[in-house]
């Protein structure tokens, strides 16, 4: 399976790509709330609108819970090895019932 890595400092995520992850995990689900970037920005104590938070994410990708992984329509955030395994397991190899006579 080919892998493409994107350095978010060099090439920020497109709004459409961010939207895919937000729709699946929610905006707050994308944030690394334990990370230094989140804490240093004071986001633990500040209430921001979704638009303000999206703007912050676009300017500072260190706020994201990385890695963000996409394989076709499957998405994963953070270090989730079970999710990654599911992404590379072909659907045809999933257990299925034998054909009925």
N, C-alpha and C positions, 0 to 999 in steps of 0.2 A: 504494500500500500504506500503510495507516494505521500510524503509529508512536506508541508510548506510551513516554514516558521516565519513569522512576521515580527520584526522589532517595532513595538508600538511607539518607541521614542523617535524612530525614523519615519514611520508611516502610520499615522493614527487610524483607528478604526473608522470606517464610513458610518454615517448615521443609520443606513440600512442594516449594517452588520450589528451595530449596537442594539437596534430595535429587535432583531431576532433573539438576542440573548435576554433582553428585557422582557419580551413577551413570554419567554419560557421560564425564566427564573425570578422575574420582578427586578426592579431597579435596585432595591436594597440587597437583593441576593447576589448582585455583581460586585458589591463592595467588600474589600478586605478590611473589616472593621477592627481587626487586631493589628493591622499593619501600621508602620510608623507614619506613612503618608497620611492616612486617615486621622490618626491621633494628632499629628503635628498641625493639620489643617483645622483642628478644633471641631471636626464634624460630629464627634461623639456628643457634643453639647449644643450644636447649632441645628436649627430647623430650616432646611432649604426646600424650595419647590423642586419638583421633578426637573424642570427646565434648568434651574441653577445647578442642580446636581449633575445633570448630563453635561453641562458646560464644563464643570470641574473635571469630570471623567475625561472629556475630550482633551483638556489642557494637561491633565496629569494622570496618565494611565497607571501610575503606581497605586492609585486608589482601587484598582480592580483586583479581584480575587483571581490570580493567574495560576495556571494557564487557562485560557479560554480555548476550547477545542471544538472544531466543527468537522464532521464527516458527513457529507451530503446533508440530510435534514436532521441528523443527530447532533446534539449539543451537550457540552460538559463544561463545568467550571471548577477550578481548583484541582487539587491532586486527588482524582477519583479513578483509581485503577479499574474498578469494576465497570464503570461507564466506558472507559477506553477500550477494555476487552470487548464489550458489547458492540462497539463501533467497528471493530475489525473482524468480528465473527460473522461469517456469511449467513444470511437468513436461511439458506438452504441446508445449513448444517444443524439447525435447531431440531430438537427431537420432535418427531411427529408420529401419528398413528399409522400403522400399516394399512394398506388399501383393503377395503372390505371385499369378500368374495362375491 
